[in-house]
C-alpha cells in the first residue's frame, strides 16, 4: 500500500521513523490534557481524547496522502480554546467542541475548492509569521503563569504581572527551570523526544521532592489500565451551539479556521521539503488531500473531545530518521494507541514537568520571526503588532483582527490599497465592524 521501496526506504526504516516521530510529539499527551482540563473537562478522559485524535488524524494523513506527517491537537489552538473561547467568551466546553467540529467541516469543504488558495494568498506571509510568533509568546506567558510568575490577567490588560512567590512556586519554578535546561541540552544534541525525556526526568525527580510534606509527583495506582472512555464527553457536545450564538462566536471561529489553515500549510510545506516530497516547482503534490486529512482530523478530534487537531512540525524528526511514506504515520498512530494503556502514569505528571514543554514550544514558535526578512514595512509593522498584542492582551483572536485592520489601514495611508487582497479587505471591514460594536453597541 505505501510502496516504501519506490520512495527509497524500507519497512524497517519507516517503523523506526514512526517511533521517532511519536517520541518527539508524545509530550502532547501531557500538555494538551493539562491545558484543556482548565475548562472543566476531565483530565483522564482528555488523555484518551488526545491519543485518539492524534491516532485518527495521523492515519487519515497516511491513507489519503502516503506522507510521513503526523497530526495531534495543536499547541496554541488548545490555548485559544481554553483561555479565549471558554474563559473570556464564556463558552462552555460542550459548545467550544462544537465550534471546533464545524470549523473542521468548513475547512474540509474549502479544502476541496479553489477558495483555499484564495485564503492562503489573502494574508501576507509576514502576518502569518506574526500570528505564529504571537501565539508562541502567548504559550510562554501561560508557562510563566503556571510557575506563579504571572498573575491572572483580565482581557485587554497587560498580562505579565509578577505575583509574590510562595514556597510551592519556588519549588515548581526550580524544577521547571531544570526541565527547560535539560530539554534545551537534549535538543542541542538533536535527541529525538527531548521534551518527552525532560518531562519524564522532572516527573521522576518529583517523587523525591516534597512541598508541605506532599511529594510533587503523586504515586500512580497502577502502571497499566484500560483507558477511560470519551463517550461521556461525546454525549455532552452541544452540536448546535455555534448556530444559536453566532454573534458571539463568529470571530473565534474565523480565528480557529485561519490559524489551523496557516499552521497546516506551513507544516506540510516545511516537512515535505525536508522529505524531498515536493515537485520541480516546489509544490506539494496532493496538497488538497493533505489539507482534507487535516480538516477531517479536526472534526474527528472534536468528536472525541479535544481542541483543533493539526499537522505537527515534529514530524520532521521522523523524516530525519528516514521516514518517507504513510507507513511512518501508521506506526506513529499505533504508538499513540498503545500509550493509552499507561494513562495512570501520564495522569500523575505534575505541572512542573509540563511547564518546560510549554516554554520550549513557545520559544520554537518564535524562531520564525527571522522569516519576515525584506517584507514591506507595512507588513512588518502589522506582524509586530499581532505578535505584541496577542500576549499582552491575552487574546489571540483580537490580536489577529487588530493586526489585519492595522495592515489594511497602513496600505491605505501609503496609497497601496490596490495591493491588498479582496478577502483581506472584507475581513478588515468585518473586524472594524466588530470592534465598533464592542465599543458602541451596548
C-alpha positions in Angstrom: 0.0 0.0 0.0 2.7 2.5 0.9 5.4 1.3 -1.6 8.4 2.2 0.6 10.9 0.8 -1.9 9.7 3.1 -4.6 10.4 6.0 -2.2 14.0 4.9 -1.4 13.2 3.5 2.1 12.4 0.2 3.8 9.7 -1.0 6.2 12.2 -1.2 9.0 13.3 2.3 8.5 9.7 3.5 8.3 9.0 1.8 11.6 11.9 3.5 13.3 10.9 6.8 11.8 7.3 6.3 13.2 8.6 5.6 16.7 10.9 8.6 16.5 8.0 10.9 15.5 5.9 9.6 18.4 8.8 10.2 20.8 9.1 13.8 19.6 5.4 14.7 19.9 4.3 12.4 22.8 4.5 15.4 25.1 1.1 16.5 23.8 -0.4 13.6 25.7 0.5 15.5 28.9 0.4 19.2 27.8 -3.0 19.1 26.0 -5.0 17.4 28.8 -3.3 19.8 31.3 -4.5 22.9 29.4 -7.9 21.7 28.3 -8.8 20.5 31.9 -8.8 24.1 32.9 -12.2 24.3 31.1 -13.7 21.8 33.5 -13.2 18.7 31.3 -11.9 15.5 33.0 -8.1 15.3 32.6 -8.1 11.4 32.4 -10.6 11.4 29.6 -8.7 14.2 27.9 -5.7 11.9 27.7 -7.9 9.3 25.8 -9.3 12.1 23.6 -5.8 13.4 22.7 -4.5 10.0 21.9 -7.5 9.0 19.8 -7.5 12.4 17.9 -3.7 12.0 17.2 -4.1 8.4 16.0 -7.1 9.1 13.8 -5.7 12.2 12.3 -2.3 10.6 11.6 -4.0 7.6 10.0 -6.1 9.9 7.8 -3.0 11.6 6.5 -1.2 8.3 5.9 -4.0 6.7 4.0 -5.1 9.8 2.0 -1.7 11.1 1.0 1.0 8.5 1.8 3.0 11.2 3.5 5.1 10.7 6.8 3.3 13.6 8.5 1.7 13.1 12.0 -1.2 15.1 13.5 -2.3 15.8 17.0 -4.2 18.6 19.0 -2.2 21.7 18.2 -0.3 23.9 20.6 -1.6 27.5 20.5 -5.0 26.3 19.3 -5.6 24.5 22.6 -4.6 27.7 24.4 -7.1 29.6 22.3 -9.8 27.0 23.1 -9.1 27.3 26.8 -8.3 30.9 27.5 -10.2 32.8 24.8 -13.2 30.7 23.8 -14.1 29.1 27.2 -12.6 31.6 29.7 -13.0 35.0 28.1 -16.0 34.4 25.8 -17.7 32.3 28.5 -18.5 29.4 26.0 -19.0 26.1 27.8 -16.6 23.4 26.7 -19.5 21.5 25.2 -20.2 24.4 22.9 -16.5 25.0 22.2 -16.1 21.5 20.9 -19.0 22.1 18.6 -17.2 25.2 17.3 -14.1 23.2 16.6 -16.1 20.4 14.9 -17.9 22.8 12.5 -14.7 24.7 11.8 -13.2 21.3 10.7 -16.2 20.7 8.4 -15.9 24.2 6.9 -12.1 23.6 6.4 -12.9 20.2 4.7 -15.3 21.8 2.3 -13.0 24.7 1.4 -10.0 22.3 1.0 -11.8 20.7 -1.9 -12.4 24.0 -3.7 -10.2 26.7 -5.2 -11.2 29.1 -2.4 -8.5 27.5 -0.3 -5.8 29.1 -2.5 -7.5 32.5 -2.2 -7.5 32.2 1.6 -3.8 31.4 1.6 -3.0 34.2 -0.7 -5.1 36.8 1.1 -2.9 37.0 4.2 0.6 38.3 3.6 3.4 35.9 4.8 4.7 38.4 7.4 1.3 38.5 9.1 1.2 34.7 9.2 4.7 34.8 10.8 3.4 37.4 13.3 0.5 35.2 14.2 2.8 32.3 14.9 5.2 34.4 17.0 2.3 35.9 18.9 0.9 32.5 19.8 4.4 31.4 20.8 4.7 34.3 23.2 1.2 33.5 24.4 2.2 30.0 25.2 5.3 31.2 27.0 3.1 33.5 29.2 0.9 30.5 30.0 4.0 28.6 31.1 5.1 31.5 33.3 1.6 31.7 34.7 1.9 28.0 35.7 5.0 28.9 37.6 3.3 31.7 39.5 5.4 34.3 37.8 2.3 35.8 36.0 -1.0 36.8 37.6 -4.5 36.2 36.3 -4.8 38.8 33.6 -8.1 40.2 32.7 -9.0 40.5 29.0 -7.4 43.6 27.4 -4.9 44.0 30.3 -1.2 43.7 30.3 -0.5 40.0 31.2 3.0 40.0 32.6 2.3 40.9 36.3 4.7 39.3 38.8 3.0 37.7 41.8 4.6 37.2 45.2 6.2 33.7 45.0 5.3 31.1 47.6 7.4 28.1 48.6 5.4 26.0 46.2 6.1 28.4 43.4 9.8 28.4 44.1 10.0 24.6 44.1 7.8 24.4 41.0 9.9 27.1 39.3 13.1 25.4 40.2 12.0 22.1 38.8 10.6 23.7 35.7 13.8 25.7 35.1 15.8 22.5 35.4 13.4 20.9 32.9 14.0 23.7 30.4 17.7 23.4 30.7 17.6 19.6 30.2 15.2 19.9 27.3 17.4 22.6 25.7 20.5 20.5 26.2 18.9 17.4 24.6 17.6 19.4 21.7 21.0 20.9 21.2 22.3 17.3 20.9 19.5 16.6 18.4 17.9 13.9 20.6 14.5 12.8 19.3 11.9 13.1 22.0 13.9 15.7 24.0 10.7 17.2 25.5 9.4 13.8 26.4 12.6 12.9 28.2 12.6 16.2 30.1 9.0 15.6 31.2 9.9 12.1 32.4 13.1 13.3 34.3 11.2 16.1 36.2 8.3 13.7 37.0 10.7 11.1 38.5 12.6 13.8 40.4 9.2 15.0 41.8 8.8 11.7 43.7 11.8 12.8 45.9 10.9 16.4 46.5 8.1 17.5 48.9 6.1 20.6 49.3 4.3 20.9 52.6 5.1 17.2 53.2 3.5 16.1 50.0 5.6 14.8 47.0 5.4 16.9 43.9 4.7 13.8 41.9 2.0 11.5 43.2 2.4 7.7 43.1 0.2 6.1 40.4 -2.2 3.4 41.5 -1.1 1.2 38.7 1.0 1.3 35.5 -1.3 -0.4 33.0 -5.0 0.1 32.8 -7.9 0.2 30.4 -8.2 3.9 29.3 -11.3 5.9 30.2 -13.9 6.1 27.5 -14.6 9.5 25.9 -18.2 8.5 25.5 -19.4 10.8 28.3 -17.8 13.8 26.5 -19.2 12.9 23.1 -22.7 12.6 24.5 -22.4 16.2 26.0 -21.2 18.1 22.9 -23.7 20.9 22.1 -23.6 20.5 18.4 -25.9 23.5 17.6 -24.2 25.9 20.0 -22.4 28.0 17.3 -25.6 28.5 15.3 -27.5 29.7 18.4 -24.7 32.1 19.4 -23.3 33.2 16.1 -23.0 36.8 17.1 -20.7 35.8 20.0 -18.5 33.2 18.4 -18.1 34.2 14.7 -14.7 35.9 15.3 -13.4 33.0 17.3 -14.5 30.5 14.6 -12.8 32.6 11.9 -9.6 32.6 14.0 -9.8 28.8 14.5 -10.1 28.4 10.8 -7.3 30.7 9.7 -4.8 29.6 12.4 -5.4 25.9 11.6 -5.0 26.6 7.8 -1.8 28.6 8.2 -0.4 26.1 10.7 -1.2 23.2 8.4 0.1 24.7 5.2 3.3 25.8 6.8 3.9 22.5 8.5 3.1 20.5 5.3 5.4 22.5 3.1 8.2 22.6 5.7 8.2 18.8 6.4 7.6 17.8 2.7 10.6 19.9 1.6 12.8 18.1 4.2 11.5 14.8 2.9 12.0 15.8 -0.7 8.4 15.2 -1.5 7.8 18.5 -3.5 7.8 18.6 -7.3 10.1 20.5 -9.6 8.2 23.8 -8.9 8.5 23.4 -5.2 4.8 22.5 -4.8 3.5 19.6 -2.7 1.5 17.0 -4.8 -1.8 16.0 -3.2 -1.9 19.2 -1.1 -5.7 19.2 -1.3 -5.7 15.7 0.1 -3.3 16.6 2.8 -5.5 19.6 3.8 -8.6 17.5 3.6 -7.0 15.0 6.0 -6.1 17.8 8.4 -9.6 19.2 8.2 -11.1 15.7 8.8 -8.8 15.2 11.7 -10.1 18.5 13.3 -13.7 17.3 13.0 -12.9 13.8 14.3 -10.8 15.2 17.2 -13.6 17.5 18.3 -15.9 14.5 18.2 -13.6 12.6 20.5 -13.5 15.7 22.8 -10.4 17.8 22.1 -9.4 21.1 20.5 -8.2 21.5 16.9 -6.1 18.7 15.5 -3.4 19.7 13.0 -0.2 18.7 11.4 2.8 18.6 13.7 6.2 20.1 12.8 7.7 17.4 15.0 7.1 15.0 12.0 10.4 16.4 10.7 12.2 14.2 13.3 10.7 11.1 11.7 11.7 12.4 8.3 15.3 12.9 9.5 15.2 9.2 10.7 14.3 8.1 7.2 10.5 8.3 7.0 9.2 8.9 3.5 5.8 7.3 3.3 2.5 6.9 5.2 3.8 3.8 6.9 5.7 6.1 9.3 2.3 7.6 10.2 0.7 4.3 10.8 3.4 3.4 13.3 3.1 6.7 15.0 -0.7 6.3 15.3 -0.1 2.8 16.7 2.2 4.2 19.4 -0.4 6.7 20.4 -3.0 3.9 20.8 -0.5 1.8 22.9 0.2 4.8 25.1 -3.4 4.9 26.1 -2.9 1.9 28.3 -0.3 3.6 30.5 -2.6 6.6 31.2 -2.3 6.1 35.0 1.4 7.1 34.6 0.6 10.0 32.3 -2.1 11.2 34.8 0.4 11.8 37.7 2.8 14.0 35.7 3.0 17.3 37.7 2.7 20.9 36.3 6.4 21.5 37.0 7.2 18.8 34.4 4.7 20.2 31.8 5.7 23.9 32.0 9.1 23.3 30.3 7.4 21.9 27.3 5.1 24.9 27.1 8.0 27.4 27.3 10.2 25.4 24.9 7.4 25.1 22.3 6.7 28.8 22.6 10.3 29.6 22.0 10.5 27.4 19.0 7.4 29.1 17.5 9.2 32.4 17.9 12.1 31.2 15.7 10.0 32.0 12.6 10.4 35.8 13.3 13.6 35.6 11.2 11.5 34.8 8.1 10.0 38.3 7.9 13.2 39.4 6.2 12.8 42.1 3.5 9.0 42.3 3.6 7.3 45.7 3.0 7.3 47.9 6.1 3.5 47.9 6.3 3.5 44.1 6.6 6.4 44.2 9.1 4.6 46.7 11.3 1.4 44.7 11.2 3.2 41.5 12.0 4.9 43.1 15.0 1.5 44.4 16.2 0.0 41.0 16.1 3.0 39.4 17.9 2.8 42.0 20.6 -1.0 42.3 21.1 -1.7 38.6 21.4 0.3 38.0 24.6 -0.2 41.5 26.1 -4.0 41.3 25.8 -4.1 37.6 26.4 -6.3 37.3 23.3 -5.4 35.5 20.1 -8.5 36.4 18.0 -8.4 40.1 19.0 -4.7 40.4 18.2 -5.1 38.8 14.8 -8.1 41.0 14.0 -6.3 44.2 15.1 -3.2 43.3 13.0 -5.3 42.8 9.9 -7.0 46.1 10.3 -3.7 47.8 11.0 -2.1 46.3 7.9 -5.1 47.4 5.7 -5.0 50.9 7.2 -1.3 51.3 6.6 -1.7 50.2 3.0 -4.5 52.7 2.5 -2.5 55.6 4.0 0.6 54.7 1.9 -1.5 54.7 -1.3 -1.1 50.9 -1.9 -4.6 49.7 -1.1 -4.8 48.1 -4.6 -2.2 45.6 -3.5 -4.4 44.3 -0.6 -6.3 41.1 -1.5 -10.1 41.5 -1.6 -10.5 38.9 1.1 -8.2 40.8 3.4 -10.3 43.9 2.7 -13.5 42.0 3.6 -12.0 40.6 6.8 -10.7 44.0 7.8 -14.2 45.5 7.3 -15.8 42.8 9.4 -13.2 43.3 12.2 -13.8 47.1 12.2 -17.5 46.5 12.5 -16.9 44.0 15.3 -14.7 46.5 17.2 -17.2 49.3 16.7 -20.0 47.1 18.1 -17.9 46.2 21.1 -17.3 49.9 21.9 -20.6 51.4 20.9 -23.0 48.5 20.6 -24.0 48.4 24.2 
